[in-house]
Amino acid sequence: MSPISAHHRFRDPRSTRYDFLASVLVRCPTCDKVARIVAGPEPAGAHGPGLSASRRLVCRNCGTSRESNRGNTMSYRGPYEPAVDPYFGLRLWLRTETRHGWVWAYDLEHLDLIKRFVQATLREGIPWHDSGRRMTVVARLPAWMQQAKNRDEVLRAIARIHASLLHS
């Protein structure tokens, strides 16, 4: 037997969805081009942007700029609903629909993590005794995305998402 290469092996890096909220790519509500949601200005003495920090929507195409000072994020969305950002409720840019459901990501790093997981033939999860094993991004992917029979369809969807970013 030949050893499994690093390209075919995936180890869960224990990333949660909160690890990808520093910069979220969305559709600008004004011009429908790519916009970015980033951490807003922090008051003096802050130790960096937390989950409840203010956020700013910035569009380089039309100049739209908005602030969100809600202090919390929206976390629930139905399984068949398209994904939106947790701060303004805007449509994510990195998303596409398949016959099974939506493939989406907050940013390119998030999309890359999903791609590496889907294309791997050997997926090493977190041990059963680890308390946070069900909270990671890959552990929470829908079952249809985890099935080998859907691998090609999910990878095509990810390629479409990448193409949409290049054409924007």
URBEL-V409207 format. One line per field, one symbol per residue. ss: DSSP state (a for helix, b for strand, c for the rest). psi: psi as a letter, one per 20 degrees, with the letter a starting at -180 (. if undefined). burial: 1 if it has 24 or more other C-alpha atoms within 12 Angstrom, else 0. Layout:
BEGIN
ss->???
psi->???
burial->???
END
This chain:
BEGIN
ss->cccccaaabbbcccccaaaaccbbbbbccccccbbbbbbcccccccccccccccbbbbccccccbbbbcccccccccccccccbccccccbbccbbbccccbbbcccaaaaaaaaaaaaccbbbccccccccccccccccccaaaacaaaaaaaaaaaaaaaaaaacc
psi->qqqprhhipppojkprhhijjhopprppigikaprpprpapqqpjqkrpahjqqqpppoigijppqqpkhirqpipqqhjqqqrqigikqpqhmqqqrihapprqgrhggghggghggiphoooaqqhiphjhjirghhjqqhhhiphijgggghhghhhgghhhhj.
burial->000000000111011011011111111110001111111100000000101011111110000000010000100000000111111111111111000011111111111111111111001010000000000111101000110000101110111011001000
END
